[in-house]
Amino acid sequence: MSLDWLPRDNEIKDHRLFKGEEYWGTEAPCTMFEKKPLVDPDGNEIPGLYTAWITLNNPAQYNSYTTEMVKGVIAGFWNASTARDVVAVVFTGAGKAAFCTGGNTVEYSEYYSRRPKEYQDYMELFNGMVDSILACKKPVICRVNGMRIAGGQEIGMAADLAVAADTAVFGQAGPRHGSAAVGGATDFLCEFLSIEDAIWSGFMCEMWSAYKMRVKNLITKAVPVLKKDGEFIRNPLVITDSYVKDGEIVYGEMKAGAEAKAARELMASCEYDYSALDAEVNRIIWQIANLFEGNVQMSLDSMRMKKRFFWDQSKVLMRQWLGQNMMLDAFLGFHAFSTRKLTGKDTIDFIKYRQLVAEGRLMELDALEEIMPKPLQK
């Protein structure tokens, strides 16, 4: 029996909330959106199927996101989510230095500091960015091409999988520069790491290598991207053998002193080649393409619920706190960081700050001047 007699509207609907063109471009700083053909293991392009690439394009400022870039990320994820021909999303950064180092500190210090309501409105956009990643109906792979720090670490952890260049480092920077890791890190880190590792990584502002993060289960894989004489070599800055330090077994520690200097000299003589990293990303996407789409989506949504539970509980309150924090700590921290070329220092005098707090001093301009770094003498 045929049902051709039933009325049908066969015009394809456009479910995109954003067209995106108003946010996307190629001139930095911007967020770039591109659909790349799906490729099979032999490198052949598959007709009609794509991977959506969302790229933070602000390499001069380590892909820190501006207000307009945040809007672009939201638009990109919504478009990728509703694109019938997209298999998966790759979230990455431009260049080789960084995936993302968080919010743009110049914008923070010059506009948002001491404007708490304005920053709360900005944080509503930031929350929407994290929500757009967690709500995307496609698997999201964070292609970590370099530093994933502060807010960059937070939006990276919102993704489903992470494949990193072994030159990448991971960590938070807020308590060093006037903020706290409450844009997702305090919600997500405990899902990835042990509770003590999460606490340590969440506020001590240490940078951990890709190899260390792989062992601690924050990322899926670390891939060499340095080539010497045509051969891939592992990141020479990282000790990739386990050893005992202060009574514990450690792995993936960064070299220091003369060893670190020699490693940087070796790195300077190498070329960066991301072909192996991209091959690993493509391998994962091909595996996804050979699964039932609806079953993948259901599995992701179910597992993401665990990440979203604490994020949804805290994001509104954290938005309010972060706005008020712009009146003092963030004002000091972001200005110290953004003026580091003028002062030679990127932080305030923390000991002096604590002494003033212990004395009960009012944080008026004379007190702030004692805390802030001074311009270098010409």
matplotlib code that plots the C-alpha trace (Angstrom):
import matplotlib.pyplot as plt

x = [0.0, 1.4, 1.2, 2.0, -1.5, -0.5, 0.2, 4.0, 6.1, 9.3, 11.1, 14.3, 14.2, 17.2, 17.6, 20.6, 20.0, 22.9, 24.0, 27.4, 28.7, 28.5, 31.1, 33.3, 36.2, 39.8, 41.3, 42.5, 41.2, 38.2, 36.7, 37.0, 34.5, 35.3, 33.8, 36.5, 35.7, 35.6, 38.5, 39.0, 42.1, 43.7, 43.2, 40.3, 37.6, 34.1, 31.5, 28.8, 30.2, 32.3, 34.1, 33.4, 36.6, 36.1, 39.4, 40.3, 42.3, 44.2, 47.8, 49.4, 47.7, 48.0, 44.4, 42.9, 39.2, 37.7, 34.0, 33.4, 35.3, 33.1, 30.1, 31.8, 32.4, 28.7, 27.6, 30.1, 28.9, 25.3, 25.8, 27.9, 25.3, 22.5, 24.4, 23.2, 26.4, 28.8, 30.2, 32.2, 33.6, 37.3, 37.9, 41.4, 43.6, 45.6, 49.4, 51.7, 52.0, 48.6, 45.1, 43.9, 45.1, 41.7, 40.1, 41.8, 43.6, 44.0, 40.2, 39.7, 42.1, 41.2, 37.5, 36.0, 38.0, 36.0, 32.8, 31.3, 27.9, 29.6, 31.8, 28.7, 27.1, 30.3, 30.3, 26.7, 28.3, 31.1, 28.6, 26.8, 30.0, 30.6, 26.9, 27.2, 30.0, 28.3, 25.0, 26.6, 24.9, 28.2, 31.2, 33.7, 37.4, 39.7, 42.8, 45.3, 48.0, 49.8, 49.1, 45.7, 45.7, 43.1, 39.8, 41.4, 41.7, 38.1, 36.5, 38.9, 37.6, 34.0, 34.9, 34.4, 37.9, 41.3, 44.3, 47.3, 50.6, 53.3, 54.5, 51.3, 51.0, 47.9, 46.9, 45.1, 46.4, 43.5, 44.8, 48.1, 46.4, 43.4, 40.7, 39.6, 39.0, 35.2, 34.5, 34.4, 37.7, 36.3, 33.5, 35.3, 38.8, 37.3, 35.7, 39.1, 41.7, 42.0, 40.5, 44.0, 45.4, 42.3, 42.7, 46.4, 45.9, 42.9, 44.7, 48.4, 49.0, 51.5, 51.9, 51.7, 53.0, 50.8, 52.5, 51.7, 48.1, 47.8, 49.0, 46.5, 43.7, 42.9, 43.6, 43.2, 46.7, 49.8, 51.4, 54.9, 54.9, 58.6, 60.7, 64.5, 66.3, 62.9, 62.1, 59.5, 61.1, 59.4, 59.2, 62.8, 61.6, 59.7, 61.2, 59.3, 60.7, 59.1, 61.4, 61.2, 61.1, 60.6, 59.3, 56.8, 56.9, 56.5, 56.1, 56.0, 57.9, 59.3, 63.1, 64.7, 68.0, 70.7, 68.7, 65.7, 68.0, 69.5, 66.1, 64.8, 67.9, 67.1, 63.5, 64.6, 66.4, 63.3, 60.3, 56.8, 54.7, 51.1, 50.5, 50.6, 48.3, 45.8, 46.1, 45.1, 42.2, 41.1, 41.4, 39.1, 36.6, 36.6, 35.8, 32.9, 31.6, 31.3, 28.9, 25.1, 24.7, 21.7, 23.4, 26.5, 24.4, 22.5, 25.7, 27.3, 24.3, 24.1, 27.8, 27.8, 25.1, 27.7, 29.9, 26.9, 25.5, 28.0, 28.5, 24.8, 24.6, 27.4, 27.6, 25.0, 26.5, 30.0, 28.9, 27.9, 31.1, 33.3, 31.7, 32.3, 35.9, 36.6, 36.5, 39.8, 41.7, 41.0, 41.6, 45.1, 45.9, 44.9, 46.5, 49.8, 49.7, 48.7, 51.4, 54.2, 56.2, 56.3, 57.2, 59.1, 56.8, 53.5, 52.1, 51.5, 53.6, 51.6, 53.5, 52.9, 49.2, 48.9, 50.6, 48.1, 45.2, 46.6, 46.9, 43.3, 44.2, 41.5, 42.3, 42.4, 44.7, 47.7, 47.5, 47.1, 50.2, 52.2, 51.1, 51.3, 54.6, 56.3, 57.2, 60.8, 63.2, 64.2]
y = [0.0, 3.4, 6.5, 8.9, 10.4, 11.9, 15.7, 16.4, 19.5, 18.5, 21.9, 21.4, 23.5, 25.5, 24.9, 27.2, 29.8, 31.8, 32.2, 33.1, 35.3, 38.3, 36.7, 34.7, 35.9, 35.5, 38.6, 38.2, 38.5, 36.4, 32.9, 31.0, 28.3, 25.9, 22.6, 20.2, 17.0, 13.8, 11.6, 7.8, 6.1, 6.4, 10.1, 9.9, 12.6, 11.3, 13.2, 15.0, 14.5, 17.0, 17.9, 21.3, 23.2, 26.0, 27.9, 30.6, 33.0, 35.5, 34.0, 37.4, 37.2, 33.4, 32.9, 34.6, 35.2, 38.7, 39.4, 39.1, 35.8, 34.3, 35.1, 33.4, 30.2, 30.1, 30.7, 28.0, 25.3, 26.0, 25.8, 22.6, 21.1, 21.5, 20.7, 17.4, 16.7, 17.3, 14.1, 15.8, 19.1, 20.0, 22.9, 24.3, 27.4, 29.2, 28.9, 26.7, 28.5, 28.1, 26.5, 29.3, 31.1, 32.3, 35.7, 38.6, 40.3, 43.6, 43.8, 42.7, 45.3, 48.2, 47.8, 45.3, 46.0, 48.1, 47.6, 44.7, 44.8, 44.9, 41.9, 40.0, 40.5, 39.3, 36.2, 35.5, 35.2, 33.0, 30.7, 30.5, 29.5, 26.6, 25.6, 25.6, 23.1, 20.9, 21.0, 20.3, 17.3, 16.2, 14.8, 17.6, 17.0, 19.6, 19.7, 21.2, 22.7, 24.6, 26.1, 25.3, 27.6, 29.4, 29.9, 28.0, 25.0, 25.4, 25.5, 22.7, 20.5, 21.1, 19.2, 15.4, 14.3, 16.0, 15.2, 17.3, 18.3, 17.1, 20.7, 21.7, 22.7, 22.8, 24.7, 27.5, 31.1, 32.9, 33.1, 34.5, 37.1, 38.2, 35.6, 32.1, 29.0, 29.2, 29.3, 25.5, 24.2, 23.9, 21.9, 19.8, 19.1, 16.7, 14.7, 14.1, 14.0, 12.8, 15.3, 16.3, 16.7, 18.7, 21.0, 21.4, 22.1, 24.3, 27.1, 26.6, 27.9, 25.3, 24.3, 20.5, 18.8, 17.0, 13.7, 14.3, 15.1, 12.0, 9.9, 11.7, 11.1, 14.7, 14.1, 11.2, 11.3, 13.3, 13.4, 14.6, 17.7, 18.6, 17.3, 17.1, 16.1, 14.9, 12.7, 13.3, 13.7, 13.9, 17.3, 17.6, 19.9, 17.0, 14.1, 11.2, 8.5, 8.0, 8.6, 9.1, 12.7, 13.6, 10.1, 9.8, 8.4, 11.2, 11.3, 14.0, 16.6, 19.7, 20.1, 23.0, 25.0, 24.0, 21.0, 23.3, 25.7, 23.0, 21.6, 25.1, 25.4, 22.0, 23.0, 26.2, 24.1, 21.9, 22.5, 22.1, 19.5, 18.9, 16.1, 13.4, 15.3, 15.8, 12.2, 11.1, 13.6, 12.2, 8.6, 9.3, 11.1, 8.2, 5.8, 8.1, 8.2, 4.4, 4.5, 5.1, 8.9, 8.8, 6.3, 8.4, 11.5, 9.7, 8.3, 11.8, 13.5, 10.9, 11.2, 15.0, 15.2, 14.4, 17.3, 19.6, 18.9, 21.0, 23.5, 24.3, 24.5, 27.1, 29.1, 31.8, 32.4, 32.5, 35.1, 37.3, 36.8, 37.3, 40.7, 41.9, 40.5, 43.0, 45.8, 44.8, 41.5, 41.3, 45.1, 44.6, 41.3, 42.0, 45.4, 44.0, 41.3, 43.5, 46.2, 43.6, 45.1, 48.4, 47.2, 44.0, 42.1, 40.3, 40.1, 42.4, 42.3, 39.5, 39.7, 43.4, 42.9, 40.3, 42.6, 45.4, 43.0, 41.9, 45.6, 46.2, 48.9, 50.4, 49.5, 53.1, 54.4, 54.9, 51.2, 50.0, 51.9, 50.1, 46.8, 47.3, 46.9, 50.2, 51.3, 50.6, 53.6, 54.7]
z = [0.0, -1.0, 1.2, -1.6, -1.2, 2.2, 2.0, 2.4, 2.6, 0.9, 1.2, 3.3, 6.4, 7.6, 11.3, 11.8, 14.5, 13.2, 9.6, 11.0, 8.2, 10.5, 12.9, 10.6, 8.5, 7.8, 9.3, 12.8, 15.4, 14.4, 14.5, 11.3, 10.1, 7.4, 6.1, 5.0, 3.1, 5.1, 4.1, 4.2, 5.6, 2.1, 2.0, -0.5, -0.2, 0.5, -1.6, 0.3, 3.8, 5.8, 9.0, 10.4, 11.5, 14.1, 14.4, 16.9, 14.8, 16.9, 16.8, 17.7, 21.1, 21.5, 20.2, 23.2, 22.4, 22.0, 22.5, 18.8, 18.6, 21.4, 19.2, 16.3, 18.3, 19.3, 15.7, 14.5, 16.8, 16.2, 12.5, 12.7, 15.0, 12.5, 9.4, 8.0, 6.1, 9.0, 10.7, 13.5, 14.6, 15.0, 17.5, 17.1, 17.0, 14.3, 14.2, 16.2, 19.6, 21.1, 20.9, 23.2, 26.3, 27.4, 27.3, 25.7, 28.6, 26.7, 26.2, 29.9, 31.3, 29.0, 28.8, 31.2, 34.4, 36.8, 34.6, 36.5, 34.7, 31.3, 32.3, 33.5, 30.1, 28.5, 30.7, 29.5, 26.1, 27.5, 29.1, 25.8, 24.2, 26.6, 26.3, 22.5, 22.7, 25.2, 23.2, 19.8, 18.1, 16.6, 18.3, 19.1, 18.9, 20.4, 18.2, 20.6, 18.4, 21.3, 24.7, 26.2, 29.2, 31.4, 29.5, 26.6, 28.9, 30.0, 26.5, 25.5, 28.3, 27.1, 23.9, 23.8, 22.9, 22.7, 20.5, 21.3, 19.7, 22.1, 22.3, 24.0, 27.6, 29.8, 32.9, 34.6, 35.1, 36.9, 40.5, 39.1, 37.0, 39.0, 38.4, 39.2, 37.1, 37.4, 33.7, 33.6, 35.0, 38.6, 37.1, 34.5, 36.0, 38.7, 35.9, 34.3, 37.0, 40.6, 43.1, 44.3, 40.8, 39.9, 42.9, 42.2, 38.5, 39.2, 41.1, 41.4, 37.9, 36.9, 33.2, 32.6, 29.4, 26.9, 28.0, 31.6, 30.8, 28.7, 31.6, 33.9, 31.3, 30.4, 26.7, 24.3, 22.6, 22.4, 18.9, 17.9, 15.6, 15.5, 12.6, 12.6, 9.4, 8.0, 11.0, 13.8, 17.2, 20.6, 22.3, 23.8, 26.6, 28.2, 30.1, 28.6, 31.0, 34.4, 37.4, 41.1, 42.4, 46.0, 46.8, 44.0, 40.4, 37.9, 34.1, 31.5, 33.6, 31.9, 31.8, 33.6, 33.6, 31.1, 29.9, 29.0, 27.3, 25.1, 24.4, 23.2, 20.9, 19.4, 18.9, 17.2, 14.6, 13.9, 11.6, 12.8, 10.9, 12.0, 9.4, 12.0, 14.3, 11.5, 10.5, 14.0, 14.0, 10.6, 11.9, 14.8, 12.5, 10.1, 12.9, 14.0, 10.4, 10.5, 13.4, 13.6, 13.9, 16.2, 18.5, 18.7, 19.5, 22.3, 23.8, 23.8, 25.3, 28.0, 29.0, 28.6, 31.2, 33.8, 32.7, 32.4, 35.8, 37.8, 35.0, 34.9, 38.7, 38.9, 35.7, 36.7, 40.1, 38.7, 36.2, 39.0, 41.0, 38.0, 37.4, 40.9, 40.8, 38.0, 40.6, 42.3, 41.8, 38.0, 37.7, 39.2, 37.6, 34.1, 34.0, 35.4, 32.7, 29.8, 30.7, 31.2, 28.2, 30.0, 33.4, 32.8, 35.2, 34.5, 38.1, 41.1, 44.2, 45.9, 49.2, 49.5, 48.6, 51.4, 53.8, 53.0, 53.4, 56.8, 57.9, 56.9, 54.4, 52.2, 48.6, 47.4, 44.7, 46.9, 48.0, 44.5, 43.4, 46.0, 44.6, 40.9, 39.0, 38.0, 34.5, 33.6, 33.6, 30.2]

ax = plt.figure().add_subplot(projection="3d")
ax.plot(x, y, z, "-o")
ax.set_aspect("equal")
plt.show()
